[in-house]
Amino acid sequence: MSNIFNDLKKTDLIRNDYLAESFDKIYFSSNENLKGICSNFNFYGKNILTVLSSGDQAFHLYNSGAQKIDFFDMNKFTIYYYYLRVWIIKYKREFYPPVSINNAYIIDILRLVEKNEDINTEAYNFWYNFVKYYSDEPNAITTMFKEKPIFSNNIDDLDQIIESVSCDNVAFYNYDIAGEKKINKKYDVVYISNIPQWCYHRLEILTSNLIDLVNENGIIIRANLRHGPGEYEKRIFRKKFIFTELPSIYSKRLDRDLSPGYYLRKK
């Protein structure tokens, strides 16, 4: 339980714009075109490693038939938010929590979770103590989000996700995928979102790590946001990978055509 209280103290630091190791604010929802990306691949039966972030990436991969998904993220708060969203999906049948999510809503979710054995105990204990810790601040969780919610990735039919998360025993790696630490495992798909944009000066290290993470016939998927990758990023990845850009599609959010991302395959 001591780890939970340490994490709550880190939450308090982050809310007040201080730094805390392995903790940060999170995205309420993803700003990637996940529907556009997933429409280009067959994830059925695949073993996948994905950045966790808001959880949207994982839920879209589950919805596309992924067999097994592991998560990584530098921010430990993401795994707590992920399980909160899993419970919301399973017991409320809602893809996102309300924008005005508060302690009362979380308490209601926890009461539903208590009736089921298939829960993550650490995540349950975190949220149980979160609402106690912030009993005088009923909207404390809303201060943990980085920006306004984006709802372009909403999924209406949740049956596939509910079936997948009910039987999936996930591994969560709280680490920097462009750092020195390694995961001793290989995957069919590694979903890295727009991480290359944030580790621009460590792309060589990222490349080396990705080579070790993906199977011989596996792929790495990178999401585009407002624009595609720069020439330097392409040049670095093309040393070890075949680079393929996904077809451009209309982005309602940006009001223009944009490729939702690209994928890499070992040479």
N, C-alpha and C positions, 0 to 999 in steps of 0.2 A: 504493500500500500504506500510505502514511502516514495516510490517512483511516481505514483499518481499525484501526491502532494507536491513533489518537485516540479512536475509538469504544470500543475495549476499555478505555481509561483512564476513559471516561465510564461504562462498565458497572461498573467498580470503584467509582466514586463513588456510583452509584445503589444498589448492593448495600449500601453502608455508610450509606445514608440521607442523602447529600449531594445537592445540586442539580447538574444538568449540562444544559447547553443542548441542546435537541432530543432528550433521552434521558430515559427513565423506566422504571419497572417496568411489566409488562404483565399482562394477564389470560390465564391458562392457557386458558380457554374463556369463551364469552359467557354472561351471565346474562339475556339477552333471550329472548323466546319467538319464535325465528326461524321455527320451523315454522308457528306460528300466523299470523305476519305474511305469510310467503311464500304461504300457502294462499289469500290474498285477492287475489293479483295474477298476471297473466300476464307473466313476464319474458322469454319466448322472443324471441330476436333483439334484445333491448334493449341500448342503450349506457348503461352505469351507472357512476356514481361513488359509492364507498362508503368510509366510515371503515374503517380496516384493523383496528385493535385486535387481538383474538386471532386473526383470520382466519376465524372462524366465519361472519361475515356474508358474506364473499366466497364461501366454499365453498357456502353455502346458495343464494346467487344463481346461482352456476355450476350447481348441481344443479337449479335451476328453469329452466334454459335460456338464461341471459343470454349474449349474443353477445360482448360486450366489456366488461371491467371495469377501471376505473382506481381507484387507492387514494389516500386522503389520511390523514394522521395527524401530530400534533405530535411524536410519539415515533418516532424513526428505528429503534429496536430492533424495532418491530412488523414492518418489512419483512424483517428477518433471521429473525424467528420464523416469518413467513409462509412463506418458502422452505423452512425446516426442516420445516414441516408439509406442504408440497407434496411434498417428497421422501419423507416418512413415508407419505403417502397413496399415492404412485406406486410406491414400492419395497417397502413393508411392507404396503400395503393395510390400514392402520389409520388411523382418522379422527383420533384423538388420540395423542400420545406417552404413554408410561407416566407415571403421577404421580411415580414415582421416577426420572425421566429423569436420566441422568448422562453423563459424558464418554465412557464406553465405548459407550453407545448412540449418541451423536452420531458417534463415530469409525466405527461400523458403518454408519451412514447415509451418511457421506462416502465410504466405500469403494464403496458401491453407486452413488453419484452419479458417481464417477470413471469408471465404465464407460459413461457416457452423455454425449452432446454437448449435449443440451438442458438446460443448467443456467444459473443466474445466477452469474457469476464472482465478483461482489462478495460475495454472500451465502456462497458456498462458502469464499472466503478468510477471511471473518469467522469462520465456525465452525471452520475449520481452525486458525486462530490462537487462537480462544477456548479450545479444549481444550489447547493448548500453554501458553497464558497461565495457565490454572487447572489445570495438571497436578497440583498438590498439593491441589486442592480438587475432587474428582471430582463432587460434587453442586452445583457453583457455579450452574448454570442455575436450580435450584429456588429460589434466593434472589432471582431476578428476577421472580417471579410475585407479584401483588398480594394474591391471596386463594385460598382453597381451590377446587379445580376443581369445575365444575358440568357434568354430562354430559347434560342434558336436550336438547341439540341434536345429539346423535350421529347420523351418517348411516351406515347399514349398506352400502348399495349405492353404491360409489364410482366406478362406471364413467363416469357423466356428468361428474363432477369431473375425473377423470383425462384424459378426452378434451378437456375445455375448457382445463385448465391447460397441456396439452401444446402447444397452438397459440396461446396468448394471450400477446402481448407487452405487458405492463402498464406503465403509467406510475404512479409513486409520487410524490405531492406531500407533502413534509415541511413542512407549514405549518398555521396556525391558520385554520380555515374562518370563524371569527368575527373575523378580524383584517383588516389593511389589504391584505395581499397578495392578488392575484387569479389565477385560472386562466382563461386565454383559450380556453375550450372550453365547449360545451353538451352536456347529457346528457338522455336520456329519463327516467332515474331518478337521484335523488340520495338516498342512504341516510345519514341523519345520526345514527342510534342515539339516545341520550339526551343529545346535546351541548347542546341548549337549557338543560338543567338546570345545566350547568357554566358557561354564559356568560350567565346570567340578566340581567346588567346591560349586555350587548352584543347583545341580541336585535334591535335596530334594524339594527345592522351586519350581523348574520347574515342577516336578512331581505333586505337589499340584495344581499348576496353570492349568496344562493340564487336570487334573481330572475335574476341574470346567468348562473347555472350551468345552469338548466333550460330545455329547449325549450318552445315555446309550449304544447304539449299534454303536457308532461312532468309528473312528480310528484316530491314530496319526501316521504320516509317517515321518521317519527320513532318510535322504540320506547319503550314504557312499561315500567317495571321494577316497582316495588312499588305505584305509583299513576299516575294519568293526569296530564296537564299542568294547571298552575294557570290561573286566570282571566287573569292578566297575560300569560302566554305566548300564550294563545288570542287575546287582544285584539290583541297586536302582530302576530301572523301574519295575522289576519283583515283587516288593513288592505290587504294585497296578495294574499292567497290565499283560496281556498275551503277551509275546514277540514272534514275528514270523519274521524270516529272509526271505527275498525274494530270489528266486532262482538265483544262480550265472549265469552270462552271460559274453561273451567275451567283454572286453573293448579294443577298437582299440587304444585309447589314452594311456592306460597303457600296452597294449600288453600282457594281461593275463585275466583269468577269475576272476570276482569279483561280489559279490552280490551288486546290486545298492542301497540297503537300507533295512530297516526293518519297520514293523508297530506294533503298540501297540493297544490293545483293553482292556477295563475295565474288571477286574475279576468279 
